[in-house]
Amino acid sequence: MKFCFFGMGSIGTRHAENVKTLLEHQGEHVEIHAFRSSFNAGNVIPAEKSFFSWEELEPPYDAIFISNPTSFHLETLLMTASLGRAFFVEKPSFHTAAIPAGLIAPFSEKITHVACPMRFHPIIKTLKEQMPGRVLAARILCSSYLPDWRKGRDYRKTYSARRDLGGGVALDLIHELDYARHLFGDPVKSVKITGTFSSLEITSDDVAAYILSYCDRLVEVHLDYFGRKKRRELELFCEEDTFVCDLLDNTIVALASNKTTSFPQVDFHREEIRYFINLTRSGGQSFNSLEDSVQTLRIAEGGETR
């Protein structure tokens, strides 16, 4: 199988390594091509070939991976439409939900998947199958320290720190809103508050809070760039008990009954690539297509789903 990557930073490289590991383990030949933005970028591992112009590319590709900065996703997607039949787009799909429907309509006949690795987390998968009780309210937290994200790189120069490149917690940490929709569906109403309050040298928002209102529950979401201890948690307030799901330690603690359930460590990023590769073979549709991802993006921007 042959794949072409647009954007080979840490995320793109991780996806490429997972593609090679999974397919080579299955005894399949895999060839990774990388479209590079400049000659200074050079060849990268695990790409066999690097290209610096559109004329050099060698389509057709079994899949195109778009993992460059968010602000370039739409342009790259449109320019690569004829190069392959399947597209993996890093989250968020676009830098704005205000994308004319006609632009992405042609992709409805192609396989499109927008990154949503938290859906492959064993706890989220378990909760999707069955909640531990009737959920009256939920609280989602994702807190970490931006300078610790990419070791060896100046955080001030990353896209996360730059509003003009689509950075900011609302879009950067959109995974939490994605799995909220995955578990609870679309809210009837949503409220968003964002701001930049820390001493981080960034132009993007460093905190965002959401309240998602449903007919039968309320969901709160907190996202930030300045938490000095990394936390990723989901609390479920049910009628019989309260459950604290630690998505880093892979545990669910029932506070009233004092019971702890542990889950195995799973490389859910690799599981997502496995899911996508299977889609390219079967021709099926993703449960997070371009169209579906725009719904999450609307909430992230403070709008309503349609």
Phi, psi and omega per residue, in radians:
M1 nan 2.604 -3.063
K2 -2.178 2.284 -3.079
F3 -2.241 2.595 3.071
C4 -2.170 2.282 -3.093
F5 -1.909 2.281 3.027
F6 -1.954 1.773 -3.034
G7 1.839 1.771 -3.117
M8 -2.071 0.848 2.981
G9 -1.367 -2.743 -3.082
S10 -1.072 -0.693 -3.108
I11 -1.253 -0.816 3.128
G12 -1.072 -0.720 3.121
T13 -1.100 -0.721 3.112
R14 -1.088 -0.758 3.113
H15 -1.082 -0.764 -3.125
A16 -1.101 -0.728 3.116
E17 -1.116 -0.682 3.111
N18 -1.172 -0.683 3.081
V19 -1.031 -0.859 -3.109
K20 -1.115 -0.778 -3.111
T21 -1.067 -0.816 -3.094
L22 -1.160 -0.809 -3.069
L23 -1.282 -0.695 3.126
E24 -1.178 -0.564 3.069
H25 -1.126 -0.514 3.112
Q26 -1.519 0.073 3.110
G27 1.380 0.290 -3.135
E28 -1.687 2.560 3.031
H29 -1.372 2.359 3.136
V30 -2.326 2.404 3.139
E31 -2.210 2.165 -3.114
I32 -1.853 2.161 3.033
H33 -1.920 2.554 3.136
A34 -2.210 2.196 3.035
F35 -1.560 2.047 -3.020
R36 -1.799 2.548 -3.074
S37 -1.391 -0.381 -3.138
S38 -2.742 2.800 3.121
F39 -1.147 -0.447 3.129
N40 -1.167 -0.388 3.139
A41 -1.180 -0.647 3.070
G42 1.174 -3.025 3.102
N43 -1.309 2.560 3.134
V44 -2.229 2.613 3.026
I45 -1.558 2.348 0.217
P46 -1.796 0.560 -3.134
A47 -1.419 2.342 3.087
E48 -1.369 -0.557 -3.106
K49 -2.357 2.489 3.027
S50 -2.066 2.405 -3.136
F51 -2.155 2.597 -3.065
F52 -2.137 0.052 3.064
S53 -2.577 2.731 -3.109
W54 -1.141 -0.547 -3.108
E55 -1.157 -0.436 -3.095
E56 -1.387 -0.348 -3.057
L57 -1.048 2.707 -3.043
E58 -2.148 1.146 3.093
P59 -1.265 2.923 0.060
P60 -1.433 2.675 3.104
Y61 -1.909 2.571 3.069
D62 -1.174 -0.531 3.086
A63 -2.785 2.596 3.056
I64 -1.915 2.288 3.063
F65 -1.883 2.178 3.136
I66 -1.965 1.804 -3.080
S67 -2.317 0.488 3.040
N68 -1.444 -3.135 3.135
P69 -0.946 2.522 -3.041
T70 -0.905 -0.667 -3.076
S71 -1.142 -0.246 3.140
F72 -1.785 -0.037 -3.032
H73 -1.047 -0.859 -3.075
L74 -1.099 -0.825 3.136
E75 -1.033 -0.785 -3.133
T76 -1.138 -0.726 3.141
L77 -1.054 -0.805 -3.116
L78 -1.167 -0.626 -3.114
M79 -1.325 -0.362 -3.121
T80 -1.799 0.101 -3.025
A81 -0.948 -0.592 -3.076
S82 -1.630 0.018 -3.031
L83 -1.571 -0.295 -3.106
G84 -2.804 3.061 -3.116
R85 -1.904 -0.132 3.135
A86 -2.333 2.490 -3.063
F87 -2.355 2.208 3.045
F88 -1.897 2.046 -3.085
V89 -1.968 2.200 3.109
E90 -1.140 2.666 3.133
K91 -1.353 2.708 -0.334
P92 -1.220 2.768 -3.050
S93 -1.043 -0.722 -3.125
F94 -2.426 2.923 3.134
H95 -1.459 -0.118 3.074
T96 -2.688 2.607 3.098
A97 -1.420 -0.150 -3.111
A98 -1.411 1.009 3.118
I99 -1.750 2.118 3.100
P100 -0.935 2.253 -3.067
A101 -0.975 -0.580 -3.106
G102 -1.131 -0.424 -3.107
L103 -1.193 -0.703 -3.079
I104 -1.793 -0.036 3.133
A105 -0.966 -0.720 3.135
P106 -1.046 -0.390 -3.106
F107 -1.390 -0.100 3.096
S108 -1.139 -0.361 3.119
E109 -1.630 0.013 3.097
K110 -1.955 2.949 3.062
I111 -1.489 2.050 3.104
T112 -2.219 2.370 3.111
H113 -2.423 2.248 3.082
V114 -1.807 2.325 -3.043
A115 -0.890 2.256 3.100
C116 -2.622 1.004 -3.005
P117 -1.031 -0.471 -3.126
M118 -1.122 -0.412 3.085
R119 -1.158 -0.312 -3.125
F120 -1.736 0.026 3.063
H121 -1.165 2.388 -3.075
P122 -1.023 -0.559 3.124
I123 -1.247 -0.782 3.126
I124 -1.111 -0.703 3.106
K125 -1.075 -0.727 3.136
T126 -1.137 -0.776 -3.138
L127 -1.171 -0.575 3.099
K128 -1.109 -0.634 3.138
E129 -1.289 -0.711 -3.140
Q130 -2.844 2.169 3.045
M131 -1.314 2.681 -3.125
P132 -1.298 -0.080 3.132
G133 3.063 -3.103 3.104
R134 -1.310 2.050 -3.055
V135 -1.448 2.056 3.103
L136 -1.568 -0.560 3.119
A137 -2.734 2.724 3.107
A138 -2.463 2.621 3.105
R139 -2.313 2.164 -3.090
I140 -1.969 2.331 -3.108
L141 -2.311 2.284 2.994
C142 -2.375 1.900 -3.051
S143 -2.329 2.269 3.116
S144 -2.795 2.993 -3.051
Y145 -1.841 1.956 -3.034
L146 -0.901 -0.757 -3.135
P147 -1.064 -0.318 3.133
D148 -1.546 -0.133 -3.026
W149 -1.123 -0.850 -3.032
R150 -2.162 1.647 -3.094
K151 -1.044 2.373 3.104
G152 1.509 -0.044 3.128
R153 -2.066 2.514 3.095
D154 -1.284 1.942 -3.066
Y155 -1.012 -0.475 -3.102
R156 -1.185 -0.301 -3.104
K157 -1.804 0.019 3.135
T158 -1.465 2.813 -3.127
Y159 -1.134 -0.481 3.137
S160 -1.022 -0.617 -3.080
A161 -1.438 -0.213 -2.997
R162 -1.950 2.038 3.116
R163 -1.068 -0.632 -3.071
D164 -1.195 -0.314 3.106
L165 -1.746 0.106 3.135
G166 1.631 0.251 -3.137
G167 -1.356 3.066 -3.081
G168 2.028 2.585 -3.017
V169 -1.065 -0.571 -3.069
A170 -1.007 -0.722 3.136
L171 -1.663 -0.665 -3.093
D172 -1.098 -0.648 -3.114
L173 -1.893 0.610 -3.090
I174 -1.189 -0.191 3.113
H175 -0.987 -0.647 -3.092
E176 -1.170 -0.730 3.077
L177 -1.159 -0.607 3.129
D178 -1.108 -0.829 -3.102
Y179 -1.318 -0.373 3.011
A180 -1.106 -0.808 3.089
R181 -1.127 -0.678 -3.137
H182 -1.063 -0.700 -3.089
L183 -1.484 -0.670 -2.969
F184 -2.003 -0.151 -3.117
G185 1.499 -2.998 -3.124
D186 -1.393 2.346 3.118
P187 -1.267 2.732 3.037
V188 -1.261 -0.624 -3.126
K189 -2.602 2.575 3.088
S190 -2.388 2.540 3.104
V191 -2.201 2.397 -3.095
K192 -2.249 2.386 3.012
I193 -2.323 2.249 3.136
T194 -2.310 2.919 3.088
G195 -3.110 3.062 3.065
T196 -2.197 1.889 -3.006
F197 -2.134 -0.261 -3.087
S198 -1.516 3.142 3.114
S199 -1.581 0.133 3.088
L200 -1.067 2.445 -3.110
E201 -1.543 1.350 -3.089
I202 -2.382 2.791 3.075
T203 -1.797 -0.117 -3.115
S204 -1.643 2.938 3.099
D205 -1.220 2.394 3.133
D206 -1.822 -0.002 3.072
V207 -2.644 2.530 3.073
A208 -2.531 2.441 3.092
A209 -2.260 2.420 -3.128
Y210 -2.253 2.556 2.918
I211 -2.148 2.073 3.135
L212 -1.871 2.112 -3.073
S213 -1.821 2.274 3.120
Y214 -2.103 2.973 3.112
C215 -1.122 -0.540 -3.022
D216 -2.179 0.149 3.132
R217 -2.889 2.953 3.072
L218 -2.212 2.389 3.140
V219 -2.179 2.212 3.088
E220 -1.875 2.467 3.141
V221 -2.289 2.224 3.093
H222 -2.114 2.235 3.131
L223 -2.261 2.372 3.058
D224 -2.668 2.794 3.112
Y225 -1.754 -0.087 -2.932
F226 -1.994 0.107 3.113
G227 -1.207 2.114 -3.057
R228 -1.350 -0.276 3.003
K229 -2.051 2.152 -3.064
K230 -1.160 2.255 3.128
R231 -2.421 2.424 3.070
R232 -2.524 1.799 -2.964
E233 -2.406 2.719 3.040
L234 -2.355 2.118 3.079
E235 -1.850 2.327 3.133
L236 -2.046 2.064 3.122
F237 -1.726 1.793 -3.092
C238 -1.869 2.971 -3.098
E239 -1.134 -0.644 -3.049
E240 -1.687 -0.349 -3.053
D241 -2.876 2.933 3.033
T242 -2.048 2.287 -3.045
F243 -2.036 2.233 3.099
V244 -1.871 1.980 -3.120
C245 -1.757 1.996 3.103
D246 -1.686 1.902 -3.051
L247 -1.428 -0.092 3.036
L248 -1.657 -0.725 3.120
D249 -1.526 -0.147 3.133
N250 1.066 0.851 3.104
T251 -2.345 2.666 2.951
I252 -2.134 2.118 3.141
V253 -1.899 2.161 3.044
A254 -1.577 1.955 -2.972
L255 -1.217 -0.728 -3.095
A256 -1.242 -0.773 -3.122
S257 -1.550 -0.099 3.085
N258 0.982 0.834 3.114
K259 -2.054 2.436 3.126
T260 -2.076 2.267 3.060
T261 -1.975 2.192 -3.136
S262 -1.814 2.559 -3.133
F263 -2.102 2.637 -3.125
P264 -1.195 2.643 3.037
Q265 -1.250 2.186 -3.100
V266 -2.265 2.365 3.028
D267 -1.370 1.518 -3.034
F268 -1.255 -0.343 3.024
H269 -1.166 -0.713 3.103
R270 -1.197 -0.654 3.120
E271 -1.099 -0.605 3.098
E272 -1.170 -0.696 3.099
I273 -1.140 -0.657 3.080
R274 -1.053 -0.766 3.109
Y275 -1.044 -0.795 -3.107
F276 -1.154 -0.756 3.126
I277 -1.053 -0.718 3.102
N278 -1.098 -0.607 3.075
L279 -1.114 -0.737 -3.124
T280 -1.101 -0.494 3.138
R281 -1.434 -0.717 -3.052
S282 -1.492 -0.397 -3.071
G283 1.368 0.250 -3.127
G284 -1.329 3.022 3.123
Q285 -1.753 2.452 3.140
S286 -1.253 2.668 3.030
F287 -1.455 0.083 2.988
N288 -2.479 1.232 3.138
S289 -1.300 3.083 3.073
L290 -0.974 -0.809 -3.101
E291 -1.077 -0.750 -3.123
D292 -1.177 -0.670 -3.121
S293 -1.123 -0.536 3.131
V294 -1.164 -0.536 3.073
Q295 -1.071 -0.789 3.102
T296 -1.119 -0.678 -3.140
L297 -1.095 -0.647 3.110
R298 -1.057 -0.727 3.107
I299 -1.170 -0.736 -3.137
A300 -1.034 -0.565 3.137
E301 -1.471 -0.080 3.130
G302 1.637 0.192 3.126
G303 -1.703 -2.965 -3.140
E304 -1.906 2.642 3.038
T305 -1.306 2.784 -3.118
R306 -1.820 nan nan
